[in-house]
């Protein structure tokens, strides 16, 4: 059974819609304590439902039946402003600004257990377990290319199609099928996609391997 410590944040309001999306972030601050302090600061007006420390400790800041303020301007699969329909998990990591590093095994195990716990309570499709960078590709990079999406999917959290597929459309069309907004520049969208599903190469180019991965993700159930 997952153990959760409560550290209530005042930064939440009424949830207007049922939960159908799970958003994973990294904190992008120098320490977990600094991040938690900000997420609980009423002046900052940001929050998340959960924070997972590097040692695997899980903190609950906002009840799941309340809207936390973590996604900002966001879009996924035709839906906008996802705070109202999502649960947000902040995963402690200094991020690209302060020394991005791999996520420890204990932390990833806790993230997996927490996600499975959440998925057991809410009707969230695998395709709707998303990165902050998926839903805000022009603004965000988190949780980034070192995050183990493949390992999570192997344990029943999110989507990770194995192999590649023959593309039947151009890159922008495939990105739209997956869920990305399509009114941004193609390189911005491709970098977000690569950061999530092809982390070995994040160059924003639609080379053959990227197109094949795009097709595989777009075709996944």
N, C-alpha and C positions, 0 to 999 in steps of 0.2 A: 504494500500500500504506500502510495506516495505521501510524503510528509511535507506540509506546507505551513510556513510561518506567515502570519498576518501582519502587514505594515500598512494600514489604511492610508490612502491618498484622498484628499478632498476634491481631486480633479476628475469629476465624472458628472453625468447627468442621465436623464431618462433615455432608455433605449427605444427607438421608434420602430424597429423591425426585428424579426427573428434572426438569430445567428445562423449564417451560412458560409462564413469565411473565417479562416485562421491565418493571421499575419505574423510572421517571424521577423524580428529585428535584431541588430546588435546595438548595444548602448552607445558606442562611439565616444566614450568618455574615459578619463584616466583610471578610474576605479569604479567598482560596483557601488561602493558607498556614495561616491559623488553622483552617480547616475540615479540611485534611489532617492537621494536628497532632492534632486531636481524633479523627479517624477512625483514627489510629494509636496512640492512647493506651490502654493496657490498662485503665486505671481507668475510662475513659468507657464501655467495652463497647459501642461502636457502630462500624460500618464499612460500606463499600460495595465492590463489585468494582472500580469505576472512578470517577475524578474527571476532569471535563473543565473546564479553565481557560478564562477569557474569551478568551485568545489562541489557543485551539484545542489547547493541549497536553493530551495524554491520559496519565493516570497509572493504573497497575493496582496496587491495594492487596491484593486477595484473588483467588486463582485461581478460575476459574469452576466448578471441580469441588468447591469448598468453599462452605459456607453463610456468607455475610456477614450482618451484623446491622443491617439498614437499614429494614425494613418495620414492625417492631413488631406491635402488635395490628392485624390486617388481614383483609380479606375481599374476595373477588372471584369471581363466578360459582360460588357454592356452596363455595368453598375458603377455609379459614381459615389464619392464621399463615403468610404467604406467603414468609417468608425461606427455608424449606426447598426451595422450588420455583422461586425467582426469581433473576434477576441484577439487581443494583441499580447505577444510574449516578447519581452526584451531580454536578450541573452548577453551577459556581460562579456565585452571584448572591447579593447581600446579603439578598434576600427582603423580605417585607412589613414585617419589624421594623426593618431597617437601611437602607432606601432601595431598594426594589424598582425594577428598571430593565430595559429591553429586553435581550434576549440578543444579543450581537454576531454578525454574519454568520459570522466565522471559527469561533466557538464552535458555532453551529448546524450548520455544515458538518461539524465534527469529531464532533458528537453523531450526526448522520446516518450518517456513515461507520462509526462505532463500532457503532451499532445494526445496520446492515446486516451488519457483520462477525459480530456475535453471532447474528443471525437465520440466517446461513448455517451455523451450527454446531448450532442447537437448533430443535426443532419448536415454535415460538411462533406462535400464530395472531395475525393483526392485532388482533383484539379483546382480546388479552391483552398488548398493549403499553399500559401504564397509567401514570397519574399517581399519585404518592403520595396526592394528595387523592381519587382514585377509590377507593382501597382502604382509606383511613382518613378518610372525609369529616367525621367529627365532631372530628378532631384536626388535620388538615393542610390546607394550601392550596397546596402546591408540586406542580409547578413554576410554577403560577399562570397568570393570564389573558394574560400577555405572551408566553408560550411558543408557538412556531410549530408547533402540531400539524398544521395544514393543510399546511404546507410539508413536514414529515416524511412525511406520508401520500402526498403527490404523488411522493415519491422512494422509496416502497415500505416505509415504516415506519409501522405502526399503521393506524388506521381514521379516515377522515373522509368520511362520505357527503355527496355534494353535494345541495343542495336540501332540501326538506322532504317530509313525508308526512302523510296523513290519520291521526290517531290512532284506534286501534281499542280503546283501553283507557284507564283512568285513569293519571295520572302515576306513582303508586307501582308499579303493575303493569309499566309500561314500564321504569322504573328497574330493577326486578328482572330483567327480560328482558335488559337490557344487562349486568348483572353486579353492580350495587350491592347492598349489604345493605339490607334493607327494614324493619328494626326501629328505625330512627332517625326523627327528625321529618322530615316532608316538606320544609320549607324548607332544612334542613341538606343533604339529599340533592340538592335542586334547585340549590343554590348550587354544590355540587361538580360537578354535571353542566354547569351554565352556564360555570363556570370553564374547563372542558375544551372544550366543544362550542358554547358561545354566549357568548364572552367580552365581547361588547359590552354585556351587561346581566347583572349578577350580583346579583339581588335575592331569589332564593328563591321567586319566584312562578311559578305554572303558567299563564302567559299563552298566547295562541294560538301565538305563534312558538316558545316553549319546548316546548309540546306537539308541535308539528310537527317540531321537531328531535329530540325524544325518540323519536317514531315512526320517523323516518328512521334513527337510530342503532340502534334496536331491531331494525329490519328488515334491516339491512345483513348481508351474508354473513360 
